[in-house]
Every structure is written in C-alpha cells, then in structure tokens.
Amino acid sequence: MYTSTKPTIYLIDGLNIVRSFLYEFARTEDDVTADFLDFLEEVSQSERYCMHTYEVIFDGSFRPVGPLYRAGVHISFTEAASADQIICERADYLAQTGQRVIAVTDDRQLQEALRELGVKSLFCRKFYNSLKLPEK
C-alpha cells in the first residue's frame, strides 16, 4: 500500500511511529518526536500531500511537543485511554460517516480490529517510507 492520492485522514499512533525509529537514530524519544512532527508538517504542506489530514495520537497525558496544530497535522494525547482505543473509535466513526481513513500502527491486534471495521491500516515504516518530498 502507498500513500493515497485521494483525500484521506491518517490516524497515526504517535509513540508507535516514534519508537520504530529510536534505535536507528540512537537519539532521545523527544528528539525523534520533534523531528517526525516537523517532517510531517512539511509533508502536509507539500502539493502532493496537502489534501490529507494527519492526526497523531500519543498515549498518556500532555507533554510539550510544539504546536498541536501544524498545517494538516493535528496532535493529541489520550490522557486515561490508550492510543489504540482512540484510534479504533475514531476510525470507526470516520468510516461510518463515509470519510476515507487509514490507521498507521505496528500493533497487529489493532490492525485486526480495524480490518473487522473495514478500515485499512499501514505499518509505521511503510507509511513513513511512502512519503516523498520534492527535491529542493
């Protein structure tokens, strides 16, 4: 699967995607989070991807990650619930209202639950690798 050419809402498991890159870059979780969110903001402003909405959902309570709204990127924290639960509920609602939604997570149980709801999912690395910014 590739990044859609149709307007899509991407529900991204924030900690899942950040932690999938931690060991590769040998940096802190905060640094990798900041870099990923900056990258996603840049992606959301490019002509190729600006029709999409990217909702990054982090487990736990609020922590400083910069602006919570950045172009087409919306960042939230789950507080008492889990990101998996929020992603599943939000995906179900969006699908029922006829909106195109794809979840980004490495959690196979969540992917299976989403499949039963008729919602597509992408592994974190596959999603990230599908995003190509134009050369400057």
N, C-alpha and C positions, 0 to 999 in steps of 0.2 A: 504494500500500500504506500502511496505517496501523499504529499500534502495536496489537499483538494483544490481544484480550480473554481469550485462553487463556494459561495459564502457559507462558512462553517463556524460553529462555536467549538473551540478546542478547550476541553476541561482537563487541566494539567495537574497531576499530583506533584506538588512542588518539591516536597522532600525526596520523593522517589527520583525525580529527574536530577536534582542537585546531587544526591548521593550516588547516582550512577556515574558521575564524573569525578568524585572526590579523589579516588585513588589514582586516577590517571594524571591529575594535575598536582597532587601532593600539596594541596592548599587547604585553608580552613573552609568549613561549610559556609561561613558568612561571605568569604571572598568568592567562592564558586556561585553562591546565590546571587550576589551583586552582578557578577559577570553574565550569568544566564539571563537575569531580568533586563540588563542593559541590551544584550543581544536580541532578546525577544521584542523589546521596544523598537529597536532598529528594524527588525524584520517586519513588525506591524505597520511601519511607516513606508515600507517599500511598495512600489506599484504592484508587484507580483502577489503580495500577501495582505494588502490593506483592507480587503473585503472581509477578512476573518476577524473574529473576536477570540482573544486568548485569556481564559480565566485560570489563573494559577492559584491553587488552593493548598495552603500549608496546614499541616497538623499543628494543634496547640494554640496557645494564646499569642496575641500580637507581639511582634518584635520589630525593631526598625529595619526596614529593607528599602527605604527610599519611598518615593511617591507610590501610592496604592493604585493610582490610575495613570497610565502612561500610554498615550495614543490608544491602540486597540488592546492593551494589556490591562487586566483588572486583577488585583492581588487581594486575597482574603485569607483569614485564619479561622480555623474551625472551633476554637475555644474548647468546649467539652466533647464535641462529636469527633469522629475521625474523618480525615480527608476522603477515605474510601466511601464512607456513608454519605457525605455531602455530594461527592461526585456521582454516586449511584442515584440519589434522589434528584439531583439537578438534571442529570442526563435523562432520566425517566420523564420528568416534567417537560423538558425541551422537546424530546421525541414525540410526546403526546400532543404537543402544540404545533407539530409539523415543522419544527426547526431542525436543520441539519447539525448534528452534534457528533463529535468524535472525542473519546477519552484518551488521555495519554498517561499510561501507567505500566509498571512492570509487574504489578500484582496480578497473578493468574486467577485468583479467586474473584477478584473484582472484574477482570475481563470476562470471566464466565458468567457472572451475574449480569453484566451489561449485555452480553450476547443474548441472554434469555429475554432481555427487554428490547432486543432488536437494535442495540446501539453498538456501533463499531468502536474498536479501540486500537491503539498503536503502542508498541513498546517505546520507552523513552528515547533510546538511542536511535531507533528508526525514525521517530518524529524529528529529532534534532538533525540527523543527517539528511533529512528530506528538505530542509530549509537552506536555500542557496541565495545569498545576497549578490546583487550585481557587482561586478568589479568596478572599483573607483578609478 
